[in-house]
Amino acid sequence: METKLVTIFGGGGFVGRALAQELFARGWRVRIAQREPRRAFAVKALGSLGQTQFAAADITRPDSVARAVAGADAVVNLVGLLKGDFEAAHVTGAETIARATAAAGIPTLVHVSAIGADSASPSAYGRTKGEGEAAVRAVFPAATIVRPSIIFGRDDKFTNRFAGLIRSLPVVPLIAAETKFQPVFVADVAKSLAEAVANPGTHAGKTYALGGPDILSMAQINAWLAEATGRTPSFIPLPAAASCALATLTGWAPGAPITKDQLAMLATDNVVDPALPGLAELGVKPTPLAAVAPSWLTGYRKHGRFGDQARA
């Protein structure tokens, strides 16, 4: 295992850091490939001396992708966008990575997609994720495809975003209040991906759906976050027309609360397909949100970790 090398595209991000740490623990060397490697230098501190490499790579440029996978034993594609050029990131880039992996004779490719990936999806995100899966399968049939639900963890943009709103606003508007999610812990996702990398003979060619043990609506998630942080805001579910107007009028702006495409994504529940294998088949026991999130939500309480969780 000490000589094994995996190239992780997008490895400096939230999931990539957790995956790198898991692979380091298993003795793998990790090459982080992304457009600006300097943004991922913090990953180096997670491993031992000599375990980390960095490569500048633009997934829409085949030459840079080929250099990034050269000499690797496995490749993981974590690249994904919630806003921007979905076609380039989710379809063209995914196909480029798969082609380069196949051309280099690398036996293992793990492609991270998302629940809701469907070429017929009304959202550009879901549609391009579905088309990306098809493009990867066409050139690398043995790829392992992993579809996680919303991923939570200490540095996420999910629990932290909503906890920040709850801390700041006495009245919190809820978009898609009844839409259901199956949040999955980032460490569980990392373990799943590492298992797929380490044991391709078992997982190659399969598609996995990853979700946590709890299915919660948007309203239930926000209510739990309020309780966990000792806050008592009023929650106001927005009607569909109001949500659409908000997305139309502000979705184009940087930092907008929601885009029209994200609103389209929220029209469908984000839960695992029971027909697909999941965490259990990858040997991972799912972690409940309530078991770990309080450790990083203390900062959203009045007086931080010394605050009374029972009162605002």
VOVEX-226178 format. One record per residue (C-alpha): residue in one letter; y, z, x; residue number from 1. Coordinates in steps of 0.2 Angstrom, whole numbers. Example, Ala and Ser with C-alpha at 12.3 -4.5 7.8 and 13.67 -1.06 7.14 Angstrom:
[rec "a"; [-22; 39; 62]; 1]
[rec "s"; [-5; 36; 68]; 2]
***
This chain:
[rec "m"; [0; 0; 0]; 1]
[rec "e"; [12; 3; 14]; 2]
[rec "t"; [14; -15; 18]; 3]
[rec "k"; [16; -21; 0]; 4]
[rec "l"; [33; -28; -4]; 5]
[rec "v"; [41; -31; -21]; 6]
[rec "t"; [57; -40; -25]; 7]
[rec "i"; [67; -33; -39]; 8]
[rec "f"; [80; -45; -47]; 9]
[rec "g"; [94; -34; -54]; 10]
[rec "g"; [86; -19; -45]; 11]
[rec "g"; [102; -10; -42]; 12]
[rec "g"; [105; -6; -61]; 13]
[rec "f"; [100; 8; -72]; 14]
[rec "v"; [81; 3; -74]; 15]
[rec "g"; [80; -4; -57]; 16]
[rec "r"; [85; 12; -48]; 17]
[rec "a"; [71; 21; -58]; 18]
[rec "l"; [58; 8; -54]; 19]
[rec "a"; [63; 8; -36]; 20]
[rec "q"; [60; 27; -35]; 21]
[rec "e"; [43; 25; -43]; 22]
[rec "l"; [38; 11; -32]; 23]
[rec "f"; [44; 21; -16]; 24]
[rec "a"; [33; 36; -22]; 25]
[rec "r"; [18; 24; -23]; 26]
[rec "g"; [21; 18; -5]; 27]
[rec "w"; [29; 1; -9]; 28]
[rec "r"; [43; -7; 0]; 29]
[rec "v"; [57; -14; -11]; 30]
[rec "r"; [69; -28; -9]; 31]
[rec "i"; [84; -27; -21]; 32]
[rec "a"; [90; -45; -25]; 33]
[rec "q"; [106; -47; -34]; 34]
[rec "r"; [123; -56; -33]; 35]
[rec "e"; [132; -42; -25]; 36]
[rec "p"; [119; -31; -15]; 37]
[rec "r"; [132; -19; -9]; 38]
[rec "r"; [133; -12; -27]; 39]
[rec "a"; [115; -7; -25]; 40]
[rec "f"; [116; 2; -8]; 41]
[rec "a"; [113; 19; -17]; 42]
[rec "v"; [95; 14; -19]; 43]
[rec "k"; [92; 16; -1]; 44]
[rec "a"; [94; 35; -2]; 45]
[rec "l"; [79; 36; -14]; 46]
[rec "g"; [66; 30; -2]; 47]
[rec "s"; [61; 33; 16]; 48]
[rec "l"; [67; 24; 32]; 49]
[rec "g"; [62; 6; 31]; 50]
[rec "q"; [57; 5; 13]; 51]
[rec "t"; [72; -4; 6]; 52]
[rec "q"; [79; -21; 9]; 53]
[rec "f"; [93; -31; 1]; 54]
[rec "a"; [95; -49; -3]; 55]
[rec "a"; [110; -58; -10]; 56]
[rec "a"; [104; -69; -24]; 57]
[rec "d"; [111; -79; -39]; 58]
[rec "i"; [97; -82; -52]; 59]
[rec "t"; [105; -98; -57]; 60]
[rec "r"; [103; -105; -39]; 61]
[rec "p"; [85; -109; -34]; 62]
[rec "d"; [88; -109; -15]; 63]
[rec "s"; [95; -91; -16]; 64]
[rec "v"; [80; -85; -27]; 65]
[rec "a"; [67; -93; -16]; 66]
[rec "r"; [74; -84; -1]; 67]
[rec "a"; [74; -67; -11]; 68]
[rec "v"; [56; -69; -15]; 69]
[rec "a"; [50; -75; 2]; 70]
[rec "g"; [36; -64; 9]; 71]
[rec "a"; [35; -53; -6]; 72]
[rec "d"; [18; -48; -14]; 73]
[rec "a"; [26; -45; -32]; 74]
[rec "v"; [42; -50; -41]; 75]
[rec "v"; [50; -40; -55]; 76]
[rec "n"; [64; -48; -66]; 77]
[rec "l"; [76; -35; -74]; 78]
[rec "v"; [91; -46; -76]; 79]
[rec "g"; [98; -45; -94]; 80]
[rec "l"; [115; -46; -102]; 81]
[rec "l"; [122; -38; -118]; 82]
[rec "k"; [138; -49; -117]; 83]
[rec "g"; [141; -65; -108]; 84]
[rec "d"; [131; -81; -103]; 85]
[rec "f"; [115; -77; -111]; 86]
[rec "e"; [108; -94; -108]; 87]
[rec "a"; [110; -93; -89]; 88]
[rec "a"; [104; -75; -87]; 89]
[rec "h"; [89; -75; -100]; 90]
[rec "v"; [83; -93; -99]; 91]
[rec "t"; [88; -103; -84]; 92]
[rec "g"; [88; -88; -73]; 93]
[rec "a"; [71; -81; -79]; 94]
[rec "e"; [63; -99; -77]; 95]
[rec "t"; [71; -100; -59]; 96]
[rec "i"; [63; -84; -54]; 97]
[rec "a"; [46; -88; -62]; 98]
[rec "r"; [46; -105; -53]; 99]
[rec "a"; [51; -98; -36]; 100]
[rec "t"; [37; -85; -38]; 101]
[rec "a"; [24; -98; -42]; 102]
[rec "a"; [30; -109; -28]; 103]
[rec "a"; [29; -95; -15]; 104]
[rec "g"; [11; -91; -20]; 105]
[rec "i"; [15; -74; -26]; 106]
[rec "p"; [2; -67; -38]; 107]
[rec "t"; [12; -55; -48]; 108]
[rec "l"; [27; -57; -59]; 109]
[rec "v"; [33; -44; -71]; 110]
[rec "h"; [47; -51; -83]; 111]
[rec "v"; [57; -38; -93]; 112]
[rec "s"; [62; -44; -110]; 113]
[rec "a"; [67; -34; -125]; 114]
[rec "i"; [60; -29; -142]; 115]
[rec "g"; [68; -42; -154]; 116]
[rec "a"; [65; -57; -142]; 117]
[rec "d"; [62; -72; -153]; 118]
[rec "s"; [67; -90; -151]; 119]
[rec "a"; [72; -90; -170]; 120]
[rec "s"; [83; -74; -169]; 121]
[rec "p"; [100; -75; -177]; 122]
[rec "s"; [107; -67; -162]; 123]
[rec "a"; [110; -76; -146]; 124]
[rec "y"; [103; -61; -136]; 125]
[rec "g"; [87; -61; -146]; 126]
[rec "r"; [85; -80; -146]; 127]
[rec "t"; [88; -82; -127]; 128]
[rec "k"; [76; -67; -123]; 129]
[rec "g"; [63; -76; -133]; 130]
[rec "e"; [66; -93; -125]; 131]
[rec "g"; [66; -85; -108]; 132]
[rec "e"; [49; -77; -112]; 133]
[rec "a"; [43; -95; -116]; 134]
[rec "a"; [50; -102; -101]; 135]
[rec "v"; [42; -89; -90]; 136]
[rec "r"; [25; -92; -98]; 137]
[rec "a"; [26; -111; -96]; 138]
[rec "v"; [28; -110; -77]; 139]
[rec "f"; [19; -93; -73]; 140]
[rec "p"; [6; -90; -87]; 141]
[rec "a"; [-1; -74; -78]; 142]
[rec "a"; [16; -65; -79]; 143]
[rec "t"; [16; -48; -87]; 144]
[rec "i"; [30; -47; -100]; 145]
[rec "v"; [37; -30; -105]; 146]
[rec "r"; [48; -28; -121]; 147]
[rec "p"; [56; -11; -121]; 148]
[rec "s"; [66; -3; -135]; 149]
[rec "i"; [83; 5; -131]; 150]
[rec "i"; [81; 14; -115]; 151]
[rec "f"; [88; 32; -112]; 152]
[rec "g"; [91; 42; -97]; 153]
[rec "r"; [104; 52; -87]; 154]
[rec "d"; [115; 37; -83]; 155]
[rec "d"; [112; 27; -98]; 156]
[rec "k"; [125; 18; -109]; 157]
[rec "f"; [117; 24; -125]; 158]
[rec "t"; [116; 43; -127]; 159]
[rec "n"; [131; 44; -116]; 160]
[rec "r"; [142; 32; -125]; 161]
[rec "f"; [138; 40; -142]; 162]
[rec "a"; [140; 58; -135]; 163]
[rec "g"; [157; 53; -128]; 164]
[rec "l"; [163; 47; -145]; 165]
[rec "i"; [156; 62; -154]; 166]
[rec "r"; [166; 73; -141]; 167]
[rec "s"; [182; 63; -144]; 168]
[rec "l"; [183; 59; -162]; 169]
[rec "p"; [183; 71; -177]; 170]
[rec "v"; [177; 57; -188]; 171]
[rec "v"; [164; 45; -181]; 172]
[rec "p"; [161; 28; -189]; 173]
[rec "l"; [143; 22; -189]; 174]
[rec "i"; [139; 4; -188]; 175]
[rec "a"; [121; 0; -194]; 176]
[rec "a"; [118; 18; -199]; 177]
[rec "e"; [101; 14; -206]; 178]
[rec "t"; [94; 3; -192]; 179]
[rec "k"; [79; 11; -184]; 180]
[rec "f"; [76; 13; -165]; 181]
[rec "q"; [62; 19; -154]; 182]
[rec "p"; [71; 25; -139]; 183]
[rec "v"; [60; 25; -123]; 184]
[rec "f"; [64; 36; -107]; 185]
[rec "v"; [69; 26; -92]; 186]
[rec "a"; [56; 35; -81]; 187]
[rec "d"; [42; 30; -93]; 188]
[rec "v"; [48; 12; -92]; 189]
[rec "a"; [48; 13; -73]; 190]
[rec "k"; [31; 20; -73]; 191]
[rec "s"; [25; 6; -84]; 192]
[rec "l"; [33; -8; -73]; 193]
[rec "a"; [26; 0; -58]; 194]
[rec "e"; [8; 0; -65]; 195]
[rec "a"; [10; -18; -70]; 196]
[rec "v"; [15; -22; -52]; 197]
[rec "a"; [2; -12; -44]; 198]
[rec "n"; [-13; -18; -55]; 199]
[rec "p"; [-10; -36; -60]; 200]
[rec "g"; [-29; -38; -63]; 201]
[rec "t"; [-28; -27; -78]; 202]
[rec "h"; [-10; -32; -85]; 203]
[rec "a"; [-7; -50; -80]; 204]
[rec "g"; [-4; -62; -94]; 205]
[rec "k"; [-1; -48; -107]; 206]
[rec "t"; [14; -44; -117]; 207]
[rec "y"; [18; -25; -119]; 208]
[rec "a"; [30; -17; -131]; 209]
[rec "l"; [37; 0; -125]; 210]
[rec "g"; [44; 13; -137]; 211]
[rec "g"; [45; 32; -137]; 212]
[rec "p"; [36; 44; -148]; 213]
[rec "d"; [51; 45; -161]; 214]
[rec "i"; [58; 32; -173]; 215]
[rec "l"; [76; 37; -177]; 216]
[rec "s"; [90; 28; -187]; 217]
[rec "m"; [107; 26; -179]; 218]
[rec "a"; [113; 40; -191]; 219]
[rec "q"; [99; 52; -185]; 220]
[rec "i"; [102; 48; -167]; 221]
[rec "n"; [120; 52; -169]; 222]
[rec "a"; [117; 68; -179]; 223]
[rec "w"; [105; 74; -166]; 224]
[rec "l"; [117; 71; -152]; 225]
[rec "a"; [131; 81; -161]; 226]
[rec "e"; [119; 95; -163]; 227]
[rec "a"; [113; 94; -145]; 228]
[rec "t"; [131; 95; -139]; 229]
[rec "g"; [137; 108; -151]; 230]
[rec "r"; [149; 96; -160]; 231]
[rec "t"; [153; 95; -179]; 232]
[rec "p"; [161; 78; -182]; 233]
[rec "s"; [161; 69; -199]; 234]
[rec "f"; [150; 53; -199]; 235]
[rec "i"; [156; 39; -209]; 236]
[rec "p"; [143; 24; -211]; 237]
[rec "l"; [153; 8; -211]; 238]
[rec "p"; [149; -5; -225]; 239]
[rec "a"; [143; -22; -218]; 240]
[rec "a"; [159; -31; -222]; 241]
[rec "a"; [169; -18; -212]; 242]
[rec "s"; [157; -19; -197]; 243]
[rec "c"; [158; -38; -198]; 244]
[rec "a"; [177; -38; -198]; 245]
[rec "l"; [177; -26; -183]; 246]
[rec "a"; [166; -37; -173]; 247]
[rec "t"; [176; -52; -178]; 248]
[rec "l"; [193; -45; -174]; 249]
[rec "t"; [189; -35; -158]; 250]
[rec "g"; [172; -42; -151]; 251]
[rec "w"; [180; -54; -139]; 252]
[rec "a"; [190; -40; -130]; 253]
[rec "p"; [183; -31; -115]; 254]
[rec "g"; [177; -14; -120]; 255]
[rec "a"; [175; -19; -138]; 256]
[rec "p"; [165; -7; -149]; 257]
[rec "i"; [153; -21; -154]; 258]
[rec "t"; [152; -40; -153]; 259]
[rec "k"; [147; -52; -167]; 260]
[rec "d"; [131; -55; -158]; 261]
[rec "q"; [127; -37; -156]; 262]
[rec "l"; [130; -34; -174]; 263]
[rec "a"; [117; -48; -178]; 264]
[rec "m"; [105; -39; -167]; 265]
[rec "l"; [107; -23; -177]; 266]
[rec "a"; [102; -32; -193]; 267]
[rec "t"; [84; -29; -188]; 268]
[rec "d"; [75; -13; -183]; 269]
[rec "n"; [72; -11; -164]; 270]
[rec "v"; [54; -3; -165]; 271]
[rec "v"; [38; -9; -156]; 272]
[rec "d"; [26; -21; -164]; 273]
[rec "p"; [10; -11; -167]; 274]
[rec "a"; [0; -26; -163]; 275]
[rec "l"; [5; -26; -145]; 276]
[rec "p"; [-1; -14; -132]; 277]
[rec "g"; [12; -1; -126]; 278]
[rec "l"; [14; 14; -115]; 279]
[rec "a"; [-3; 21; -118]; 280]
[rec "e"; [-12; 5; -112]; 281]
[rec "l"; [-1; 7; -96]; 282]
[rec "g"; [-6; 25; -94]; 283]
[rec "v"; [10; 32; -98]; 284]
[rec "k"; [13; 47; -110]; 285]
[rec "p"; [29; 44; -120]; 286]
[rec "t"; [43; 57; -117]; 287]
[rec "p"; [54; 63; -132]; 288]
[rec "l"; [72; 61; -132]; 289]
[rec "a"; [74; 80; -136]; 290]
[rec "a"; [63; 85; -121]; 291]
[rec "v"; [75; 78; -107]; 292]
[rec "a"; [92; 73; -114]; 293]
[rec "p"; [99; 90; -116]; 294]
[rec "s"; [99; 91; -97]; 295]
[rec "w"; [113; 78; -95]; 296]
[rec "l"; [122; 81; -112]; 297]
[rec "t"; [129; 98; -107]; 298]
[rec "g"; [144; 89; -100]; 299]
[rec "y"; [149; 84; -118]; 300]
[rec "r"; [149; 102; -124]; 301]
[rec "k"; [164; 113; -125]; 302]
[rec "h"; [164; 123; -109]; 303]
[rec "g"; [150; 112; -102]; 304]
[rec "r"; [133; 120; -99]; 305]
[rec "f"; [141; 137; -103]; 306]
[rec "g"; [145; 131; -120]; 307]
[rec "d"; [137; 138; -136]; 308]
[rec "q"; [126; 124; -142]; 309]
[rec "a"; [126; 131; -160]; 310]
[rec "r"; [145; 129; -162]; 311]
[rec "a"; [158; 116; -159]; 312]
***
